[in-house]
Amino acid sequence: MNILIDIGHPAHVHFFRNPINLLRQRGHRIAVTSRDKECVIDLLDSIGLEHRVLSRQRHGVLGLGVELIQRETALYRFSRGFKPDVMAEIGGIFVAHVGRLLGVPAIAFYDTENATLQNALTYPLASAVVVPRCYQGPLPRRRHLRYAGYHELSYLHPEYFQPDLERAYAAGLAREGDTFLLRIVSWRANHDIGEKGWTPDLLAGLIARLSPLGKVILSAEHATDPRFSPYIYRGPTADLHHLLAFCRLYVGESATIASEAAVLGVPAIYAAATGRGYTDEQEARYGLVKNVRELTLAAIGSAIDLSLAQPLAHWQAGRTALLADTVDVAAVVADCIERFPVPLRDYQASLGI
């Protein structure tokens, strides 16, 4: 089979990396198209994954609209030359539209319920929508599949990832005492339209609260106030997960990194006004995430205190339960792409859901 994978975000690189390897081992030909956003290009190049850049990230509603047209045009032209048998993407907006034009099946993998505009433009045209069992949004009838797991297990499951302490030290982990990872996002994605995040004063307050307890590292999607410069993560992009695996606590606006922390057994606080089904489940089922909707120092500080009061055995037990309760997500992704159009209901039944 000829399989086209479209990648538009750094997390998508991680998500598809192992499924691509599995599909290639099974003899399939893979083409990867990419988007110049944050560190996508650096990540793809660092793992030696050949790709074709189709567009550069634009901002705002108008900018996203212009990029949508530019990228779909470029993807259409590339696909006519590659002639894929199936296309796949996280979110799926580009492959769904181009796939429909070319008569090629398009599979959308997604986990973000509040991307209402994107989902409205994607789900009616996608051949299949594949989501975690915890997904709380509407889905197309008879064209969706649920699985027990999270996107982050596609690359952080122990089958595929083992934390390296020396790489963590090289990325900034404190050699003595605790390390705390903070994360702020740019709020420029399509699902962030109308959303607002932490204020600089809130970030400063969190740094002041955590600094006496250990080393604070700040991962930021955008330029920050100069006063935060001493805390900025300066390690290799590819080593952030090694650092995270040895942190005492994660606190941030990124639901993805909260989920990454959870599957690694690291306590996580996801502090944002809009929730996610997966972080809700990781809190309710396994006690690995605390979801905070009130963006105040008092509310987040209380969650920090509660998390740090838990013994390390609590987080280890939560991770053990999570891993026992979920599937090999990379294998599910590869199977969905390879086996399509095997009836989704039949495959879902094999996953025990």
C-alpha positions in Angstrom: 0.0 0.0 0.0 0.9 3.6 -0.5 0.2 5.5 2.8 0.3 9.2 3.2 0.8 10.7 6.7 0.2 14.4 7.2 1.9 16.0 10.2 1.2 19.5 11.5 2.3 19.7 15.1 5.3 18.4 17.1 3.1 16.0 19.0 2.0 14.5 15.7 5.6 13.5 15.0 5.8 11.5 18.1 2.4 10.0 17.6 3.0 8.7 14.1 6.7 7.7 14.5 6.2 4.2 15.8 3.1 3.4 13.6 5.2 4.5 10.6 8.0 2.1 11.6 5.4 -0.7 12.1 3.8 -0.1 8.7 7.2 0.0 6.9 8.2 -3.3 8.6 5.0 -4.7 7.1 6.1 -3.7 3.6 4.1 -0.5 3.0 5.4 2.6 1.3 5.0 5.8 3.4 5.1 9.4 2.4 5.1 12.1 5.1 4.0 15.7 4.5 4.7 18.3 7.1 3.9 21.8 8.4 6.5 24.3 9.5 5.2 24.9 13.0 7.4 25.2 16.1 9.9 22.4 16.1 8.1 20.0 13.7 10.9 20.2 11.1 13.7 19.8 13.6 11.9 16.7 15.2 11.4 15.0 11.8 14.9 15.7 10.8 16.3 14.5 14.1 14.7 11.1 13.7 15.7 10.9 10.0 12.1 10.9 8.7 12.0 12.2 5.1 9.2 14.6 4.6 7.8 17.3 2.3 7.0 20.7 3.9 3.7 22.0 2.5 3.0 25.1 4.5 4.2 27.4 7.3 2.0 28.1 10.3 -0.1 31.3 10.1 -1.9 33.0 13.0 -5.4 34.3 13.6 -8.7 33.3 11.9 -7.7 34.9 8.6 -4.2 33.5 8.6 -5.5 30.0 9.4 -8.0 30.3 6.5 -5.3 31.3 4.1 -3.1 28.4 5.2 -6.0 26.0 4.9 -6.3 26.9 1.2 -2.6 26.9 0.6 -2.0 23.6 2.4 -4.9 21.7 0.8 -3.8 22.8 -2.6 -0.2 21.6 -2.0 -1.5 18.4 -0.4 -3.7 17.7 -3.4 -0.8 18.2 -5.9 1.5 16.0 -3.8 -1.1 13.3 -3.4 -1.8 13.1 -7.2 1.8 12.3 -7.7 2.2 9.8 -4.8 -1.2 8.1 -5.4 -1.9 7.0 -1.8 -4.3 4.1 -1.0 -5.1 5.7 2.3 -4.3 9.0 4.1 -4.1 9.7 7.8 -3.7 12.7 10.1 -4.3 13.9 13.6 -7.3 16.2 13.5 -7.7 15.2 9.8 -9.0 18.4 8.3 -6.5 18.4 5.3 -6.6 14.7 4.5 -10.4 14.6 4.8 -10.9 17.3 2.3 -8.2 16.2 -0.2 -9.2 12.5 0.3 -12.7 13.3 -0.6 -11.6 15.2 -3.8 -9.4 12.3 -4.9 -11.6 9.5 -3.7 -9.0 8.3 -1.3 -9.9 7.0 2.2 -8.9 9.5 5.0 -8.6 8.5 8.6 -8.7 11.2 11.3 -7.1 10.4 14.7 -8.2 12.9 17.3 -8.7 13.6 21.0 -9.6 17.3 21.3 -13.3 17.9 21.8 -13.2 21.7 21.9 -11.8 22.0 18.4 -15.4 22.5 17.3 -14.7 24.4 14.0 -12.1 22.0 12.9 -14.2 19.0 13.7 -17.2 20.4 11.9 -15.1 20.8 8.8 -13.5 17.4 9.1 -15.8 14.7 10.5 -18.5 14.9 7.8 -15.9 14.2 5.2 -13.5 11.8 7.0 -13.8 8.1 6.1 -13.2 7.2 9.7 -12.6 9.0 13.0 -10.5 7.2 15.6 -10.6 8.5 19.2 -9.8 7.4 22.8 -12.6 5.8 24.7 -12.7 8.9 26.9 -13.5 11.3 24.0 -16.6 13.4 25.0 -17.5 15.1 21.8 -19.9 14.2 19.0 -18.7 11.7 16.4 -20.0 10.6 13.0 -22.3 7.6 13.3 -21.0 4.3 12.0 -17.7 5.9 11.0 -15.8 6.1 14.3 -13.8 3.8 16.5 -12.9 4.1 20.2 -9.9 2.5 21.8 -8.7 2.2 25.4 -5.7 4.5 25.6 -4.3 7.9 24.8 -2.3 9.5 22.0 0.7 9.7 24.2 0.9 6.0 24.6 1.8 5.7 21.0 5.3 6.9 21.8 5.7 6.8 25.6 4.5 3.3 26.3 7.4 1.3 27.8 7.4 -0.9 24.7 8.7 2.1 22.8 10.3 4.5 25.3 12.7 4.1 28.2 13.7 7.3 30.1 17.4 8.0 30.0 18.7 9.7 33.1 21.9 11.0 31.5 19.9 12.6 28.7 17.6 14.1 31.4 20.6 15.6 33.1 21.9 17.0 29.9 18.5 18.5 29.2 18.5 20.3 32.6 17.4 17.9 35.3 18.8 18.9 38.7 21.4 16.4 39.8 20.3 17.0 43.4 16.8 17.7 44.6 13.6 18.0 42.7 12.9 19.4 39.3 9.5 21.0 38.3 8.4 21.5 34.7 6.1 24.3 33.8 4.6 24.7 30.3 2.9 27.7 28.6 1.4 27.6 25.2 0.9 30.2 22.4 -3.0 29.8 22.2 -2.7 30.1 18.4 -4.0 26.7 17.4 -7.4 26.5 15.7 -8.9 24.9 18.8 -7.6 27.8 20.9 -9.6 30.6 19.1 -11.2 32.7 21.8 -9.2 31.0 24.6 -6.9 32.8 27.1 -4.1 31.3 29.2 -2.0 32.2 32.2 -1.1 35.8 32.8 2.6 36.7 33.3 1.8 37.5 36.9 0.3 34.0 37.4 3.4 32.4 35.9 5.7 34.5 38.0 3.7 33.5 41.1 4.0 29.8 40.3 7.7 30.1 39.7 8.1 31.9 43.0 6.1 29.1 44.7 8.1 26.2 43.3 11.6 27.7 43.3 12.2 27.1 47.0 11.3 23.4 46.5 13.7 22.7 43.7 14.7 23.6 40.1 12.1 25.1 37.9 12.2 24.7 34.1 9.8 26.5 31.8 8.9 25.1 28.4 7.3 27.9 26.3 5.7 27.9 22.8 6.3 31.6 22.4 8.6 34.4 23.5 8.2 35.3 27.2 8.8 38.2 29.5 12.6 38.6 30.0 12.2 37.9 33.7 11.5 34.3 32.8 14.6 33.8 30.7 16.6 32.0 33.4 14.0 29.3 33.6 13.6 28.6 29.9 14.1 25.0 28.7 17.2 25.0 26.5 17.8 21.3 26.1 17.2 19.3 22.8 13.6 19.2 21.8 13.9 15.4 21.4 15.0 15.0 25.0 12.1 16.8 26.8 10.4 13.5 27.5 13.5 12.1 29.2 13.5 15.2 31.4 9.8 15.0 32.1 10.1 11.3 33.2 12.3 12.3 36.1 10.5 15.5 37.2 8.8 15.7 40.6 5.8 17.5 39.1 4.4 19.0 35.9 2.2 22.1 35.9 1.1 23.6 32.7 -1.4 24.8 30.1 -0.6 21.9 27.8 -3.0 19.0 28.1 -0.7 16.9 25.9 2.2 17.2 28.3 -0.1 16.6 31.3 -1.1 13.3 29.6 2.6 12.6 28.8 3.4 13.0 32.5 0.5 10.8 33.5 1.5 7.8 31.3 5.1 8.2 32.6 3.8 8.2 36.2 4.7 11.8 36.9 2.1 13.9 38.9 0.5 16.4 36.5 -1.6 19.6 36.9 -3.4 20.7 33.8 -4.5 24.3 34.5 -6.6 25.7 31.7 -10.2 27.0 31.3 -11.1 24.3 28.8 -10.9 20.6 29.7 -10.1 17.4 27.8 -11.7 14.1 28.0 -8.4 12.3 28.4 -7.1 14.4 31.3 -10.5 14.0 33.0 -10.2 10.3 32.7 -6.6 10.2 33.9 -7.8 12.0 37.0 -11.0 10.0 37.6 -9.6 6.5 36.9 -6.0 6.7 37.9 -5.5 9.9 40.1 -2.5 10.9 37.9 -3.8 14.4 36.8 -5.4 17.2 38.7 -7.5 19.4 36.3 -7.8 23.0 37.5 -10.2 25.3 35.7 -9.8 28.4 38.0 -6.6 30.1 36.7 -5.5 31.7 40.0 -2.4 31.2 42.1 -4.6 30.0 45.0 -6.3 27.3 43.0 -3.2 26.0 41.2 -1.2 26.3 44.4 -3.7 24.1 46.2 -3.4 21.5 43.5 0.4 21.7 43.8 0.2 21.1 47.6 -2.2 18.1 47.2 0.0 16.5 44.5 3.3 16.9 46.5 1.6 15.5 49.6 1.0 12.2 47.8 3.7 9.5 48.3 5.7 8.4 45.2 4.0 5.0 45.5 0.7 6.6 44.6 1.9 7.8 41.2 3.7 4.5 40.5 0.5 2.5 41.3 -1.5 4.9 39.1 0.8 4.3 36.1 0.7 0.6 36.6 -3.1 0.6 36.6 -3.1 2.8 33.5 -0.8 0.6 31.5 -2.7 -2.5 32.5 -6.0 -0.9 31.4 -4.9 0.4 27.9 -3.8 -1.0 24.6 -0.8 -0.7 22.4 -1.8 2.5 20.7 0.9 2.5 18.1 -0.3 -0.9 17.0 -3.9 0.2 16.9 -2.9 3.2 14.7 -1.0 1.0 12.3 -3.8 -1.5 12.2 -6.5 1.1 11.5 -4.5 2.4 8.6 -3.5 -0.9 7.2 -6.8 -2.8 7.6 -9.1 0.0 6.5 -11.9 -0.4 5.4 -12.4 -3.5 7.7 -15.6 -2.7 9.5 -14.7 -0.5 12.5 -17.2 -2.2 14.7 -15.5 -5.6 14.1 -12.1 -4.1 14.9 -13.4 -2.3 18.0 -14.9 -5.5 19.3 -11.4 -7.0 19.1 -10.2 -4.2 21.4 -12.7 -5.1 24.1 -14.6 -1.8 24.0 
